């Protein structure tokens, strides 16, 4: 699998899981802009926590769909 595909999978999985968490956590009594902002924050927080865990314990990379970090060439 190419690094490009790996990066896309890891991004899309983080978005999907973060969205699912927000659906289960956020109240329907919140305004639409508040829900959108909090959903974005939850997605970002999920990705951050998983990446930090993955640095210490690589097995946690599976929480992003693929337990392999993409490598980017240096310019």
N, C-alpha and C positions, 0 to 999 in steps of 0.2 A: 504494500500500500504506500502510495506517495506521501510525502510530508504535507502536501497541500490537502489531500483527502483526510489525513489524520487530524490536521488542525480544524478542518470543517466539522468532522464528527465530534471532536471534543467540545467545540463551541456550541453546536446544535444540541448536544446532550445536556450541556449546562443550562442552555436556554429552556429546554423542555422540562428538566427536573425543577429548575427554579420557578417556572410558571406553575407546575403542578403543586409545588409547595405553597406558592402564593394563593392558588385557588382554595387550598385546604385551610389556610391560615387567615386570610384577610376577610374582613366582614363586608357583607353586601351593603351595609349602611354607610360605607365610605363613599366619597365622591369619586367620579371616574379619574380625574387627574391624580388624586391621592393613591388610588389603586394602581394606576400606571407607574407612578414614581416608586411606590413600595415594591411592586413586582420587579422593576429594574434593579432596585437595591438588593432584593432577595436573590436574583440571578447572579449579580456580581459577588455577593457574599458567599453563595454556594461555590462559585468558581474559585474564589480566593481560598476558602477553607480547604477544598479538595486539593488545590495546588500546593498549599502549605503541608498538608498531610502527605502528599505524594513525594515531596522533597525528602521527608524523613523516612517514610515507608512507601516504596514505589507501588505496592499492591493497590493502594488507594486510587491510582490512576484509572482503574476500571470504573470508578464512579463517574468518569468522563467518557465512558464508552470504549476507550482504547488505553491500555496501560503503557503507552509509548509516547514520550514527548516528541513533537516534531523538531527536527533540527533545521536551523536556518543558516545558510552560508554567510560568512562575513564578507562585506563588500571590499 
